[in-house]
């Protein structure tokens, strides 16, 4: 009989599924005992990443490290344990007039995971990665010691942990800055683009906007290749809001959240249904340009409104493939990527294009470089690995890189941190897979 801490574990893409030891503790003393008694460990947050980075032989779940420590409301500085979700941070900070400087497309990730992946959002070109606003964190190393890491103290561990995918230790607590806001609403402009040339022009014209993102119909070909809709936004000031919203600008009404009750059959999601969905999504906006005020949840977290939406892809699961191509070759690189996807017939419901600004050279493990990044969801099937290999080759040809947080299939080349700490006891399945693929 297997011990009760051996479980089937998977992340949000439901691929791969592994059977490994997973433990969770809420006291630093017990965590230290756990670290000292195991040879291979990887920390895992809420399991909302798409890849296999937080899966390993022995997994430490930070879910019980879910307490707030302090909130400096005057200066907008919050301190909490690493298992606190971004949704928890928003729940207490937005009514106080604060918001996250950087957030990904889901609010259900942990603060520790935000550091390990050095998350980016729709505003990287303007405000950088999550790490820009982290002042310090406490890290448990492989010998069980707890050290404080900041730009001044243990700075080598600070920068190695930023984007380090959990391979330097277990993040215990984090202190980071929030930004001031006057309302919980976004002033949004939504603009339709007929092709890749137009969407790239719109991105260039929108660089002075804080938030920009585009949805792309990845199955289009020829003159319609890159047909898309750009969404750009700013935090709305109270005086800008319509009267009905300005009365309680920092409060949102509760919404009904539908749930996907079961895994969809495999035949539901195919090239035809993706093509129909993309057509309807593009056509639903009748005008070339639409201006509106929407709440921050709709703007930043549209998929969070549907519980268990990952079941749409069926029991086989899905991957999210995200790459970045340097700016000078971004358009040509994206053209080849989109042509390859369209030719394969492996369409993506969610194809999201964003613009990255200059990277922070100190955060050497971070994914973003100045350029364009595309994220795509693909249902796992027998043809997918071959498509991923073709996409990897294009990314490599144009000097781009793959986002390790979402990777579970790529032949990614080894990055600096993987080379530097192969002897660490903090190791993931992804770490081993990449080493094996490159040995």
C-alpha positions, 0 to 999 in steps of 0.5 A: 500500500502506497503512503498517503502522500503519494498522489497523482499531480498535474498542473493546469494543462493536465499534461503531463500527469505524474504520481509523486510524493507531495507534502505541505507544511505551515511551519518553517521548522517542519519545512526544514525537516522535510528539506533535510530528509529528502534528496530531490525537492521542487516547490509548487504553488497553486499548480496554475502554470501550464508546464512541468516545471513544478513537478518532480520526484518530491514536491513541496506544496506552499499552499499552507504558507498562506498568511499575510504578515503586514500591509503598509497602506501609506507606502503600498508595501505588502508582506506575505507568505509565498503561498498567498494567491494574487487573488488574495492580494487583490481582495485586500488591496484594491478596496484600499486603492492599490493594485499589482504592478505586474500580473499575468492572465490569471489571479490564481497563482502564488506570490512565490510562483510569481517570483520563481517565474518572474511573471510579466503582463500586458505592461512589460514594455512600460513597467517590466516584470514582477521582480522590479517591485520585489524588495526582499524575500526569505529563502530556505536553502538546501541545508535548511538555512533561512536567508533574507535576499534583496538587492543589497543582501545575498544579492547573488541568491536574489537574482538567481531566484528571480525567474529561477523556477524554484531551483535555488530553494523554497521561497517562504515570505515575500515583501513587494510594492503595489501601485496606486489606483483611483478605481477598479476599472480600466479605460479600454480601446479595442481596435480590429486589425486585418493582418500582421502588418496592421497589428504590428503598426498598432503596437508601435503606435500604442507604446505610450499606453500602459497595457497592450495585448492582442488576440490573434486568429492563428488559422488565417492565411494569405492577406488575412494572416495575423488578423487580430484585435488589439486591446489597450488600456489604462487604470481609469481615474474616478472623474473619468468614470460614468456616474453609475461606476463613480459612486463606488469606484473601488468596489466590484459587484459579485458575478456568477461564475459558471463551472465546466462540469466535465472534461469535453470529449476529444472530438469537440475541439478540432480545426473546424470548431477553432476556426468557427470560434475565431471567426465569431470572436473577430466578428463580435466587434462590429466596429473598427474601434470601440472605447469602453470602461471595464472592470479589472477582472474582465480586462486582466482575467477573462478566463478566471470567470469560468471555473475549470475552463481547462476541462474544455481541452479534454482528458488528454490535456493541453500545452501552452506554447509561449516564445519571444522573438527579438523586436528587430525580427519580430514580424518576420518571426511571427509570420513564419510561426503563424504560417506553420501553425495554420499549415498544421491545422493545430489551431489555438483558441487562445493566441495572445500577442504582447510587446516586451520592453527592454529586459533587466540584465540583472534578472538573468533568468527572466524570460522577457527580452525586448520584442514580441511574445506569442502564447498559444494553447494546443490540445495534446494530440499525436501531431503536436510534438512535431509542430512544437519541434518546428516552432522551436526551430523557428524560435531558435532561428530568430534568436528567440527563447521559450518561456520555461514556466509554460513549457512541457514539450520543447527541446529548450536549450539550457539556460544559465541557471540550469547549468549553474546549479545542476548539483542542487537538491531542488530539481524539477522534471522539466530540469531533467527533461531539458538536460536529457534533451540537450545531452 
